[in-house]
Amino acid sequence: MVTRLRKRYGSGIDPKTYVGQNYIIADASIVFELLQVMRDEEQFDYCVDITAVHYPQRKDQEFDIVWILYSFPHNERVRVKAMIKDGDPVPSVVAIWGAANWLERECYDMFGIRFEGHPDLRRILLPDGWQGFPLRKEYGITQQDSEWVRINLGIESGQ
Amino acid sequence: MAEILKSEQSRSTVEHIEAEKGVDQPFLDATELILNMGPQHPSTHGVLRVILKLDGEKVLNAECVIGYLHRGVEKIAENRTYTMFNPYVDRMDYVAAVSNGLGYCEAVEKLLNIEAPPRAQWVRTILTELNRIASHQLWLGTHALDIGAITPLFYTFRDREEILKIFEKYCGARLTTHAFRIGGCQYETYDGFEQDVKRFCDFVTPKVDEYETLLTTNRIWLERTKGVGVLKAQDCIDLGVTGPVLRASGVKWDLRKAQPYAAYKNFEFEIPTGQNGDTYDRYLVRVAEMRQALRIIRQAVDSIPEGPIMGKVPKVMKPPVGEVYHSIEAPKGELGYFVVSDGSTQPYRVRVRPPSFVNLQALSKMVEGALVADVVAVIGTLDIVLGEVDR
C-alpha cells in the first residue's frame, strides 16, 4: 500500500511506524485526496476517530489533525496525520465517511479548527455562545467563559 | 376594545406570514410539530435532549443535543500524571467502568512498552467479562422498562447485584471500580474468588434463559421491537457504529477476535450476529453475548496462571515521546484511547474514542419515519451512557 501511495504522492507522504502502529504524515494540501483514495482504493471503510493535538510552540504548524482509519477487509488500522497552521481550514470528510460529522464538530468545539465543507459546523458539547476552545494548551484547566456562566446560569462562577 | 384586539391580532399574523416568507422552508408548517424530549426524561438514560420534528405521530427529523454532562475529561488528563488519571476513566461509562480501565491501562502499557503478567491478564479478562454481563443486564432491564415491561428490570438487577458483590469483594468498589493499574492489577484475588465466580456462572446461566422466557416470544415485545430502528450493515460502517449494534446488522466483527488484547486469544467463543439490524436483533445479540461472556469466564477461571499480578513498572512513569492508539471491545462498541506522550510524567494529550458518542449519531437515521413511541425504543437499543457521550 505504501509503495502505491508513494508512487502517487511522492514526498507528500511520510509513512512511519511506532510500537507496531502505522501512521502516515501527509501534506495538508493532499490530505483530502489521500483520504478519499484510502477509502475507495485501499478499502479503509471505517473512520474510527478524528481528533487534533495542539503544539503551540511549533511555528506555523500548531495543530496535528489525526484521522484514525480501519479497514474491515484487511483488519488493519492506520492513522493519517496532517500538520496545519492555526486558523487554516481543514477539508471535511463528511462526504467520505458519515461518522465524521460529529467527530469534526467535536474537534471544532474543542480546538476551533474549521472543517471546510462540513454541513453543520457548530459546537456540540459546549453551549453555542461559549467563548474559547478548551483543549488548546493556552486554555487553563479552571478557566471558563465566566460571562456566559453569569448571563445564562445567573452565578458568578461555576468553580 | 374588540376592534383594537382584532387589529392587533391581524397585525401579528401579517408579521408572522411576512417573517415566514423570508425563509425558504418555513420552520413550522401547519402539519409539523416540534417536540422537545429531555434532557430530564426517564427514557433518555441520562441527560440527552432530542428535538423531534413530528408530523402527527410520525418523526420527520430528530436532532440530538448533548453536552449536559461534559466534564472535560480529556483536559483533566493533560493535567494529571498517567497514574492519577486512571480513576477518571471509570467515570465515563460508569456502568462498564472495568472496561474503561482496561482500555486505558493497556494503552499506556503500550506506550511504556511493557506488558502485564499473565495472571493479571487473566484476572482482567474475567472482571471485564463480568462487567460486560452487568452492563448488558442493566441495559436489558432499563430497555424493557422503557418499552413497558417492568418485570425484567427486577430480574436483571437482582442478578447484576451478584456481579457487583464480586467486584466489591475484589477491590472494595461496586461501580467505579478502578480495578486495574498500569502494568497489572493492584490486588491479588481474594480467597475463594474462583469459587465465587464459578458459583455466579452457575447461578446466572438459567437466569439468562429466564429473561428470554419473558421477552423473546412475548407478543407485545415482538410488536414493539421487530422492524423498529433498522440499520443496514453499510450504514453502520459508514456511520462508524460498532459493538452489538453493528453485529446485529450482520457484520461479524469483534475486536476481541479481530485484534485480540488481554487474554482473549486463549479462549473459545463465538461472535453472535443478527440479520435484520432491528431492535429485536440487537436484543438477541446482547443476550447471546451474555452467554458467550459466561463461556469465556468459565474457561478463564479454570486456567488462571500462577505468578505475580503486578508487572515491573517504573515508580515514576515517563513514557518515551510518541503516540499510540489502543482500542478494546467495550460492552457498547469500540472504546479507543489515543495517548500522546511528550516524555514527561503527564500525558500530552489523551483522546477517548467513546462508542456511545459515535453510536448515538445513528439515532436520527434510525428514527426517521418511525413513530414517537419508537424513539424511546431506539434510544434504549443503542445502549448509550451519557457520561461517555459527553465525557
Interface residues (C-beta under 8 A of the other chain):
Chain A: Y18 V19 Q21 D45 Y46 C47 V48 D49 T51 V53 H54 V66 I68 F72 N75 R77 R79 W97 G98 A99 N101 W102 L103 E106 M110 R123 I124 L125 L126 P127 P134 L135 Y139 I141
Chain B: I66 G67 H70 G72 E74 K75 I76 E78 N79 K110 L111 N113 D235 I237 D238 L239 G240 V241 V251 W253 A258 Q259 G322 E323 V324 Y325 S327 E334 G336 F338 V340 Y348 R349 R351 R353 F357 V358 Q361 D390 R391
